[in-house]
Amino acid sequence: VQLQASGGGLVQPGGSLRLSCAASGSIFRINAMGWFRQGPGNQRELVATITRGGSPNYADSVRGRFTISRDNAKNTVYVQMNSLKPEDTAVYYCNAAPFDPRSSTYWGVGTLVTVSS
């Protein structure tokens, strides 16, 4: 499984961005997809995930500001990020969890989101 993320960039506080992540390869292996992030000096943390059936899960820090969605026909997951704050600055990583819990999680190359005036 390969994950290709896009949509990062520089945005002012209060602004919005949408990240996309397209999966290719053995996509039948994938259950949940989502986003994690790693800010300067921080560990990688959950942002949001969504199951194949469309059930979302959010970190408390982004709930109400970020919306995750998924298009199974396009094998793509999105996260709409609104009301961005400087503390949202991080490298965002797309993630795909396999149905088989014995298999490794898939990760994409990160995309940088910078929230700054």
Backbone torsions as a table, in degrees:
resi	resn	phi	psi	omega
1	VAL	NA	131.2	175.8
2	GLN	-116.9	141.3	-179.6
3	LEU	-121.4	126.6	-179.2
4	GLN	-118.6	112.1	-178.5
5	ALA	-98.7	152.0	176.8
6	SER	-154.4	163.4	173.0
7	GLY	111.4	-3.3	178.8
8	GLY	-70.7	172.2	178.6
9	GLY	161.1	-166.9	-179.8
10	LEU	-101.2	132.0	179.5
11	VAL	-143.3	149.9	178.8
12	GLN	-78.7	154.4	175.0
13	PRO	-53.9	137.0	-176.2
14	GLY	89.8	-9.7	-178.4
15	GLY	-82.8	-174.6	-176.7
16	SER	-132.3	152.6	172.6
17	LEU	-146.4	154.3	172.1
18	ARG	-124.6	126.5	175.3
19	LEU	-99.5	144.4	176.4
20	SER	-125.7	149.9	176.3
21	CYS	-143.2	117.4	-179.6
22	ALA	-102.9	131.4	178.1
23	ALA	-99.4	144.5	176.2
24	SER	-142.5	167.6	-178.6
25	GLY	94.6	-136.3	-175.5
26	SER	-82.8	66.0	-173.3
27	ILE	-68.2	-18.9	177.9
28	PHE	-63.8	-17.2	179.5
29	ARG	-77.3	-15.4	-168.1
30	ILE	-87.8	132.8	170.4
31	ASN	-103.2	-95.8	-179.0
32	ALA	-79.3	149.9	172.3
33	MET	-128.6	158.2	179.9
34	GLY	-177.9	-164.5	-176.2
35	TRP	-132.9	139.2	170.6
36	PHE	-123.9	164.8	177.9
37	ARG	-144.6	156.4	177.2
38	GLN	-136.8	111.2	178.4
39	GLY	-87.6	170.0	-179.3
40	PRO	-56.5	122.4	177.7
41	GLY	75.7	6.6	-177.3
42	ASN	-112.6	162.7	172.5
43	GLN	-81.6	160.3	176.8
44	ARG	-65.9	135.5	-176.7
45	GLU	-134.7	156.7	177.9
46	LEU	-67.3	138.7	169.0
47	VAL	-105.7	-61.2	-179.9
48	ALA	-164.4	150.0	173.9
49	THR	-134.8	162.7	178.8
50	ILE	-146.8	135.0	-178.9
51	THR	-77.9	169.6	177.3
52	ARG	-60.2	-30.3	179.0
53	GLY	-82.0	-6.0	174.4
54	GLY	100.5	11.3	179.1
55	SER	-85.2	120.3	-176.8
56	PRO	-91.8	158.8	174.2
57	ASN	-141.3	132.4	-175.3
58	TYR	-124.8	148.3	166.9
59	ALA	-69.9	147.9	-179.7
60	ASP	-58.3	-33.2	-175.4
61	SER	-68.2	-18.1	-177.0
62	VAL	-118.9	-8.6	-177.5
63	ARG	-60.1	132.2	-178.5
64	GLY	91.7	-15.5	178.5
65	ARG	-112.9	-33.6	-178.4
66	PHE	-107.8	145.7	175.2
67	THR	-130.5	123.4	178.2
68	ILE	-99.0	142.7	177.7
69	SER	-145.6	167.6	-173.7
70	ARG	-147.5	136.5	174.8
71	ASP	-115.5	99.5	-176.3
72	ASN	-66.4	-28.5	178.9
73	ALA	-66.7	-31.4	179.8
74	LYS	-101.0	-0.3	-178.7
75	ASN	53.5	42.7	-174.0
76	THR	-130.6	139.4	174.4
77	VAL	-116.8	144.3	-178.3
78	TYR	-125.5	154.4	166.4
79	VAL	-135.8	118.9	175.0
80	GLN	-89.7	120.4	-175.6
81	MET	-112.3	113.8	179.7
82	ASN	-114.4	164.1	178.6
83	SER	50.0	47.9	-175.9
84	LEU	-66.4	145.3	-178.3
85	LYS	-119.8	157.5	177.2
86	PRO	-55.4	-32.5	179.9
87	GLU	-73.1	-5.9	172.3
88	ASP	-81.5	-7.4	178.7
89	THR	-60.5	124.7	-175.7
90	ALA	-176.2	167.8	165.3
91	VAL	-88.7	125.6	-177.7
92	TYR	-100.8	131.7	-177.1
93	TYR	-117.5	131.2	172.9
94	CYS	-78.9	144.8	-175.6
95	ASN	-137.4	143.5	175.2
96	ALA	-135.4	125.0	-179.3
97	ALA	-98.9	131.2	-179.2
98	PRO	-77.2	159.1	173.2
99	PHE	-63.2	-38.2	-178.6
100	ASP	-80.0	111.7	-178.5
101	PRO	-65.4	-13.6	177.7
102	ARG	-82.3	-10.8	-179.0
103	SER	-91.1	156.3	179.8
104	SER	-74.7	150.4	172.8
105	THR	-72.1	147.2	178.9
106	TYR	-97.5	142.3	179.6
107	TRP	-128.4	143.3	171.6
108	GLY	-95.5	170.9	173.0
109	VAL	-71.8	138.5	-175.4
110	GLY	-70.1	157.0	174.0
111	THR	-125.0	133.9	-173.1
112	LEU	-84.6	130.5	171.9
113	VAL	-116.3	123.2	179.8
114	THR	-120.1	122.6	178.3
115	VAL	-110.7	109.1	-174.2
116	SER	-159.2	147.9	174.9
117	SER	-93.6	NA	NA
